[in-house]
Amino acid sequence: MSQHGCSAVVVSCMDYRIQSAVMRFASHNFEDGFDYLSMAGGPKRITDVITRSRVMDQLKLAKELHGVRKVLLIGHQDCGAYGGSEAFGELSSEVSRVVADMMTAKQLIKAAFRYEGVEVYLAFMTKNGRSWKSHVIKADVPLDDAVMGILEVDEEQDQY
């Protein structure tokens, strides 16, 4: 077997609306490459006892086969696995739930593996005509008014 590796594995939702932002973000941060696990709900699947082992098996393989040292969990607003934004009523409630699930997933990963780091991010989308623009922000910080203000950033200032 050939020796090759990468430094990170990204666990994200399969939603087409966030794919380009997630890929740009990961490519920018991990020039040596990254493994990518994409499934409905992404990080939420780690918190579900029925689907957890399938995701954890993939994380184990990423570590064993590619020497991955870091895990990035990327959730997003309006995720169908949560019932979409309509299921929450307010953006702050939705963000709090998605982040809480990712923080639980982070703790489960840390308990099972010795990764150097597990980071939590959120992807947010805006519709621009018939296409979607999305951006990724760090999410494992307190969700106060300042953070919620970041979510309403002018699209022209987005990096990812």
C-alpha positions in Angstrom: 0.0 0.0 0.0 1.3 3.5 -0.9 2.2 5.9 1.9 0.1 9.1 1.6 -1.6 11.3 4.1 -3.3 14.5 5.0 -3.7 16.5 8.2 -7.5 16.8 8.5 -10.9 15.2 8.0 -13.9 17.3 7.4 -17.4 16.0 8.5 -20.1 18.0 6.8 -23.6 17.8 5.5 -24.2 16.8 1.9 -26.4 19.8 1.2 -25.3 21.2 -2.2 -25.8 24.8 -1.0 -22.7 24.6 1.3 -20.4 22.4 -0.7 -18.4 25.1 -2.5 -17.8 27.1 0.7 -16.8 24.0 2.7 -14.4 22.9 -0.1 -12.8 26.4 -0.3 -12.5 26.7 3.4 -10.9 23.3 3.9 -8.6 23.7 0.8 -7.5 27.1 2.2 -6.7 25.7 5.6 -5.3 22.3 4.7 -3.0 22.7 1.7 -1.7 19.1 2.1 -5.2 17.8 1.5 -8.1 16.5 3.7 -10.4 13.6 3.8 -14.1 14.5 3.4 -17.1 12.8 5.0 -20.4 14.1 3.6 -23.7 12.8 4.7 -27.2 14.2 5.5 -26.9 16.1 8.7 -23.1 15.7 8.8 -21.9 16.1 12.4 -25.5 15.4 13.7 -24.9 11.8 12.7 -22.3 11.4 15.4 -24.8 12.3 18.1 -27.3 9.7 16.8 -26.7 6.3 18.4 -28.0 4.6 15.3 -25.6 6.2 12.9 -22.7 7.1 15.2 -20.6 3.9 14.6 -20.6 4.4 10.9 -19.2 7.9 11.1 -16.7 6.9 13.9 -15.5 4.0 11.8 -14.7 6.5 9.0 -12.9 8.8 11.4 -10.9 5.8 12.7 -9.9 4.9 9.1 -8.9 8.5 8.3 -6.6 8.5 11.3 -5.1 5.0 10.6 -4.8 5.2 6.9 -4.0 8.9 6.3 -2.5 10.0 9.6 -5.2 12.6 10.1 -4.5 14.8 13.1 -7.5 17.1 13.2 -11.3 16.9 12.7 -13.4 19.7 11.4 -17.2 19.5 12.1 -19.2 21.8 9.8 -22.9 22.2 10.4 -25.2 24.7 8.7 -28.4 26.6 9.0 -31.6 25.3 7.3 -30.4 21.7 7.5 -33.0 19.2 6.4 -31.8 16.7 9.1 -33.2 19.2 11.7 -36.4 19.9 9.7 -34.9 23.1 8.2 -35.1 26.6 9.6 -38.9 26.4 9.8 -38.5 23.9 12.7 -36.9 26.6 14.9 -38.7 29.9 14.4 -35.6 32.0 15.2 -32.0 31.8 13.9 -30.5 32.0 17.4 -32.5 28.9 18.4 -31.5 27.0 15.3 -27.8 28.0 15.7 -27.8 27.0 19.4 -29.2 23.5 18.6 -26.8 22.8 15.7 -23.8 24.1 17.7 -24.9 22.1 20.8 -25.0 18.9 18.7 -21.6 19.6 17.2 -20.2 20.2 20.7 -21.6 16.8 21.7 -20.1 15.3 18.6 -16.8 16.9 19.5 -16.8 15.4 22.9 -17.6 11.9 21.6 -14.8 12.1 19.1 -12.3 13.3 21.7 -13.3 10.4 24.0 -12.8 7.9 21.2 -9.7 9.2 19.5 -6.5 11.1 20.2 -6.8 13.7 17.5 -4.8 16.9 18.0 -7.9 18.9 17.6 -11.6 18.9 16.9 -13.0 22.2 15.6 -16.6 23.3 15.1 -17.8 25.6 12.3 -21.1 26.7 10.8 -21.9 27.4 7.2 -24.5 30.0 6.4 -26.3 30.5 3.1 -27.9 33.3 1.3 -29.8 33.1 -2.0 -28.5 35.2 -4.8 -31.0 35.0 -7.7 -31.1 31.3 -8.6 -27.8 30.4 -6.9 -26.6 30.1 -3.3 -23.7 31.8 -1.6 -22.4 30.3 1.6 -19.7 31.1 4.1 -18.1 29.3 7.0 -17.4 30.8 10.5 -16.0 29.3 13.7 -18.8 28.2 15.9 -17.4 26.9 19.2 -17.5 30.3 20.9 -20.3 31.7 23.1 -23.4 32.6 21.0 -23.9 36.1 22.2 -25.2 39.1 20.4 -21.7 39.8 18.9 -21.5 36.3 17.3 -25.1 36.5 16.0 -24.1 39.9 14.5 -21.4 38.1 12.5 -24.0 35.9 11.0 -25.6 39.0 9.3 -22.3 40.1 7.8 -22.5 41.8 4.4 -22.0 39.1 1.7 -19.3 41.2 0.0 -17.1 40.8 3.0 -17.3 36.9 3.1 -14.1 35.0 2.5 -15.4 31.5 2.0 
